[in-house]
Amino acid sequence: MRALVFVLLLAGCRVPCDADGKPSASQLAREQKAMYRGQPICRQLLAPEVTVSADRVVLKAVQENAMADAELGPRLVQYRDHFRAVRAGEPYDATITFHLDPALPSARVVALLAAAANAGIPRMHLEAGTTQAELTVAKTAAPLVPGPTAATLVQVAATARTASLTP
């Protein structure tokens, strides 16, 4: 019985990661304290997921957020900075997953991938329909030359594995 009460108390004491807004100093202090207690707080910021359709971009790490394409980069920078503030000393070694509508224009997809890379997330998992690829963005690599759609871009990325997003 005591063990059950202890588990319930611990579950009730979990501090949520508040990376979707500008956290106050007191919120950051609570999150850091939770990290020192061993809670894996804000670790979900290392694995954000982006779902892109013709009319919207949805980013999910802490909670789901629908946004415009241009908002993705700044939000990912916010996640990186928040992670570093809470978990100082740990590397921000994130991998982002993109779930892409296969018919999306590849130029739009490349812009979103570049936003993620510029935010400090060069490792990416790409999915367009049944096609998947692991891609690492590096400035010194050969440029990624995509076809017209997200599906063809993911096929090219699957063979390249490392690419630059600028020609």
LOKEKOL-270210 format. One record per residue (C-alpha): z, y, x; residue number from 1; residue in one letter. Coordinates in nm, 4 decimals. Each point is the difference from the previous one (the first is absolute). Example, Ala and Ser with C-alpha at 12.3 -4.5 7.8 and 13.67 -1.06 7.14 Angstrom:
% residues 2
+----------+----------+----------+-----+--------+
:        z :        y :        x : num : residu :
+----------+----------+----------+-----+--------+
:   0.7800 :  -0.4500 :   1.2300 :   1 :      a :
:  -0.0660 :   0.3440 :   0.1370 :   2 :      s :
+----------+----------+----------+-----+--------+
END
This chain:
% residues 167
+----------+----------+----------+-----+--------+
:        z :        y :        x : num : residu :
+----------+----------+----------+-----+--------+
:   0.0000 :   0.0000 :   0.0000 :   1 :      m :
:   0.0861 :   0.2438 :   0.2807 :   2 :      r :
:  -0.3310 :  -0.0745 :   0.1688 :   3 :      a :
:  -0.1860 :   0.0875 :  -0.3200 :   4 :      l :
:   0.1871 :   0.3300 :  -0.0320 :   5 :      v :
:  -0.0732 :   0.0788 :   0.3657 :   6 :      f :
:  -0.3734 :  -0.0691 :  -0.0481 :   7 :      v :
:  -0.0088 :   0.2174 :  -0.3108 :   8 :      l :
:   0.1736 :   0.2823 :   0.1834 :   9 :      l :
:  -0.2463 :  -0.0191 :   0.2868 :  10 :      l :
:  -0.2961 :  -0.0012 :  -0.2363 :  11 :      a :
:   0.1359 :   0.3067 :  -0.1769 :  12 :      g :
:   0.0452 :   0.1852 :   0.3285 :  13 :      c :
:  -0.3635 :  -0.0149 :   0.1051 :  14 :      r :
:  -0.1379 :   0.3420 :   0.0840 :  15 :      v :
:  -0.3625 :   0.0576 :  -0.1021 :  16 :      p :
:  -0.2523 :   0.1444 :   0.2448 :  17 :      c :
:  -0.1009 :   0.3435 :  -0.1297 :  18 :      d :
:  -0.3247 :   0.0526 :   0.1919 :  19 :      a :
:  -0.2075 :   0.1216 :  -0.2940 :  20 :      d :
:   0.1647 :   0.3393 :  -0.0093 :  21 :      g :
:   0.1482 :   0.2296 :   0.2600 :  22 :      k :
:   0.3405 :  -0.1588 :   0.0577 :  23 :      p :
:   0.3063 :   0.2142 :   0.0452 :  24 :      s :
:   0.2144 :  -0.0263 :   0.3108 :  25 :      a :
:   0.2626 :  -0.1847 :  -0.2028 :  26 :      s :
:  -0.2593 :  -0.2545 :  -0.1240 :  27 :      q :
:  -0.1166 :  -0.0619 :   0.3580 :  28 :      l :
:   0.3626 :  -0.0436 :   0.1067 :  29 :      a :
:   0.0553 :  -0.2579 :  -0.2792 :  30 :      r :
:  -0.3158 :  -0.1848 :   0.1028 :  31 :      e :
:   0.1008 :  -0.0014 :   0.3681 :  32 :      q :
:   0.3459 :  -0.1265 :  -0.0909 :  33 :      k :
:  -0.1591 :  -0.2796 :  -0.2059 :  34 :      a :
:  -0.2207 :  -0.0879 :   0.2963 :  35 :      m :
:   0.3053 :  -0.0237 :   0.2292 :  36 :      y :
:   0.1597 :  -0.2355 :  -0.2566 :  37 :      r :
:  -0.3000 :  -0.2298 :   0.0425 :  38 :      g :
:  -0.1938 :   0.0915 :  -0.3129 :  39 :      q :
:  -0.3770 :  -0.0203 :   0.0648 :  40 :      p :
:  -0.0400 :   0.3482 :  -0.1463 :  41 :      i :
:  -0.3421 :   0.1663 :   0.0240 :  42 :      c :
:  -0.1602 :  -0.3054 :   0.1634 :  43 :      r :
:  -0.2462 :  -0.0043 :  -0.2895 :  44 :      q :
:  -0.1532 :   0.3144 :   0.1553 :  45 :      l :
:  -0.1442 :  -0.2303 :   0.2677 :  46 :      l :
:  -0.2230 :  -0.1724 :  -0.2570 :  47 :      a :
:  -0.1485 :   0.2537 :  -0.2420 :  48 :      p :
:  -0.2680 :  -0.1201 :  -0.2417 :  49 :      e :
:  -0.2846 :   0.2133 :  -0.1300 :  50 :      v :
:  -0.2089 :  -0.0972 :  -0.3011 :  51 :      t :
:  -0.3222 :   0.1973 :  -0.0274 :  52 :      v :
:  -0.2210 :   0.0023 :  -0.3082 :  53 :      s :
:  -0.2800 :   0.2297 :  -0.1057 :  54 :      a :
:   0.2339 :   0.2508 :  -0.1606 :  55 :      d :
:   0.3330 :  -0.0279 :   0.1811 :  56 :      r :
:   0.2030 :  -0.0862 :   0.3066 :  57 :      v :
:   0.3361 :  -0.1689 :  -0.0469 :  58 :      v :
:   0.2413 :  -0.0183 :   0.2937 :  59 :      l :
:   0.2936 :  -0.2357 :  -0.0130 :  60 :      k :
:   0.2759 :  -0.0355 :   0.2556 :  61 :      a :
:   0.3220 :   0.1100 :  -0.1668 :  62 :      v :
:  -0.1488 :   0.0600 :  -0.3430 :  63 :      q :
:  -0.3522 :   0.0324 :  -0.1418 :  64 :      e :
:  -0.1601 :   0.3418 :   0.0289 :  65 :      n :
:  -0.3416 :   0.0931 :  -0.1367 :  66 :      a :
:  -0.1602 :   0.2744 :   0.2052 :  67 :      m :
:  -0.3209 :   0.1689 :   0.1052 :  68 :      a :
:  -0.1776 :  -0.1270 :   0.3114 :  69 :      d :
:   0.1053 :   0.3078 :   0.1985 :  70 :      a :
:   0.3694 :  -0.0684 :  -0.0684 :  71 :      e :
:   0.0020 :  -0.3417 :   0.1689 :  72 :      l :
:   0.0191 :   0.1210 :   0.3609 :  73 :      g :
:   0.2860 :   0.2485 :  -0.0544 :  74 :      p :
:   0.1985 :  -0.2576 :  -0.2002 :  75 :      r :
:  -0.0390 :  -0.2591 :   0.2761 :  76 :      l :
:   0.1162 :   0.2571 :   0.2564 :  77 :      v :
:   0.3015 :   0.0639 :  -0.2242 :  78 :      q :
:   0.0741 :  -0.3749 :  -0.0030 :  79 :      y :
:  -0.0277 :  -0.0186 :   0.3794 :  80 :      r :
:   0.2277 :   0.2991 :   0.0521 :  81 :      d :
:   0.2524 :  -0.1334 :  -0.2511 :  82 :      h :
:   0.0067 :  -0.3417 :   0.1681 :  83 :      f :
:   0.0570 :   0.1624 :   0.3393 :  84 :      r :
:   0.2788 :   0.2187 :  -0.1400 :  85 :      a :
:   0.1842 :  -0.2946 :  -0.1525 :  86 :      v :
:  -0.0756 :  -0.2695 :   0.2573 :  87 :      r :
:  -0.0059 :   0.2036 :   0.3221 :  88 :      a :
:  -0.0677 :  -0.2158 :   0.3001 :  89 :      g :
:  -0.2104 :  -0.2551 :  -0.1908 :  90 :      e :
:  -0.3757 :   0.0198 :   0.0486 :  91 :      p :
:  -0.2085 :   0.1027 :  -0.2974 :  92 :      y :
:  -0.2240 :  -0.3043 :   0.0180 :  93 :      d :
:  -0.1585 :   0.0089 :  -0.3436 :  94 :      a :
:  -0.2892 :  -0.1962 :  -0.1460 :  95 :      t :
:  -0.1643 :   0.1414 :  -0.3098 :  96 :      i :
:  -0.1754 :  -0.2128 :  -0.2612 :  97 :      t :
:  -0.2983 :   0.1422 :  -0.1865 :  98 :      f :
:  -0.1036 :  -0.1670 :  -0.3280 :  99 :      h :
:  -0.3503 :   0.1383 :  -0.0564 : 100 :      l :
:  -0.2398 :  -0.0112 :  -0.2913 : 101 :      d :
:  -0.3015 :  -0.1727 :   0.1638 : 102 :      p :
:  -0.2432 :   0.2527 :  -0.1495 : 103 :      a :
:   0.1682 :   0.3086 :   0.1487 : 104 :      l :
:  -0.2161 :   0.2124 :   0.2288 : 105 :      p :
:   0.0788 :  -0.0852 :   0.3604 : 106 :      s :
:   0.0197 :   0.3687 :   0.0995 : 107 :      a :
:   0.3004 :   0.0442 :  -0.2306 : 108 :      r :
:   0.1646 :  -0.3127 :   0.1394 : 109 :      v :
:  -0.0549 :   0.1124 :   0.3614 : 110 :      v :
:   0.1645 :   0.3346 :  -0.0845 : 111 :      a :
:   0.3058 :  -0.1809 :  -0.1393 : 112 :      l :
:   0.0173 :  -0.2320 :   0.3014 : 113 :      l :
:  -0.0208 :   0.3026 :   0.2305 : 114 :      a :
:   0.2836 :   0.1679 :  -0.1928 : 115 :      a :
:   0.2179 :  -0.3063 :   0.0597 : 116 :      a :
:  -0.0931 :  -0.0189 :   0.3693 : 117 :      a :
:   0.0694 :   0.3721 :   0.0471 : 118 :      n :
:   0.3411 :  -0.0521 :  -0.1643 : 119 :      a :
:   0.0900 :  -0.2485 :   0.2723 : 120 :      g :
:  -0.1034 :  -0.3287 :  -0.1647 : 121 :      i :
:  -0.2884 :  -0.1477 :   0.1998 : 122 :      p :
:   0.0496 :  -0.3601 :  -0.1189 : 123 :      r :
:  -0.1565 :  -0.0741 :  -0.3372 : 124 :      m :
:  -0.0562 :  -0.2905 :  -0.2323 : 125 :      h :
:  -0.3051 :   0.0589 :  -0.2194 : 126 :      l :
:  -0.0880 :  -0.1813 :  -0.3216 : 127 :      e :
:  -0.3114 :   0.0606 :  -0.2095 : 128 :      a :
:  -0.0381 :  -0.2659 :  -0.2642 : 129 :      g :
:   0.0159 :  -0.3334 :   0.1815 : 130 :      t :
:  -0.0873 :   0.1487 :   0.3408 : 131 :      t :
:   0.2883 :   0.0719 :   0.2354 : 132 :      q :
:   0.0300 :   0.1414 :   0.3508 : 133 :      a :
:   0.2598 :   0.0975 :   0.2554 : 134 :      e :
:  -0.0963 :   0.3233 :   0.1750 : 135 :      l :
:   0.1597 :   0.1974 :   0.2792 : 136 :      t :
:  -0.1231 :   0.3572 :   0.0369 : 137 :      v :
:  -0.0347 :   0.1151 :   0.3609 : 138 :      a :
:  -0.1692 :   0.3163 :   0.1277 : 139 :      k :
:  -0.1514 :  -0.1829 :   0.2968 : 140 :      t :
:  -0.1547 :  -0.2822 :  -0.2067 : 141 :      a :
:  -0.3561 :  -0.0173 :  -0.1256 : 142 :      a :
:  -0.0537 :   0.1900 :  -0.3242 : 143 :      p :
:   0.0202 :  -0.1849 :  -0.3292 : 144 :      l :
:  -0.3439 :   0.0163 :  -0.1588 : 145 :      v :
:   0.0584 :  -0.0823 :  -0.3652 : 146 :      p :
:  -0.2556 :  -0.0869 :  -0.2611 : 147 :      g :
:  -0.0233 :   0.1879 :  -0.3283 : 148 :      p :
:   0.3020 :  -0.1529 :  -0.1752 : 149 :      t :
:   0.3599 :  -0.0971 :   0.0666 : 150 :      a :
:  -0.0971 :  -0.3680 :  -0.0119 : 151 :      a :
:  -0.2528 :   0.0419 :   0.2823 : 152 :      t :
:   0.2456 :   0.2129 :   0.1973 : 153 :      l :
:   0.2604 :  -0.2754 :  -0.0178 : 154 :      v :
:  -0.2591 :  -0.2576 :   0.1105 : 155 :      q :
:  -0.0875 :   0.2131 :   0.3044 : 156 :      v :
:   0.3708 :   0.0539 :   0.0751 : 157 :      a :
:   0.0613 :  -0.3746 :  -0.0147 : 158 :      a :
:  -0.2375 :  -0.0548 :   0.2904 : 159 :      t :
:   0.0980 :   0.3129 :   0.1947 : 160 :      a :
:   0.3814 :  -0.0394 :  -0.0228 : 161 :      r :
:   0.0412 :   0.3188 :   0.2119 : 162 :      t :
:  -0.2026 :   0.3128 :  -0.0700 : 163 :      a :
:  -0.0132 :   0.3751 :   0.0153 : 164 :      s :
:  -0.0480 :   0.1879 :  -0.3258 : 165 :      l :
:  -0.2007 :   0.2812 :   0.1596 : 166 :      t :
:  -0.3626 :  -0.0506 :   0.1099 : 167 :      p :
+----------+----------+----------+-----+--------+
END
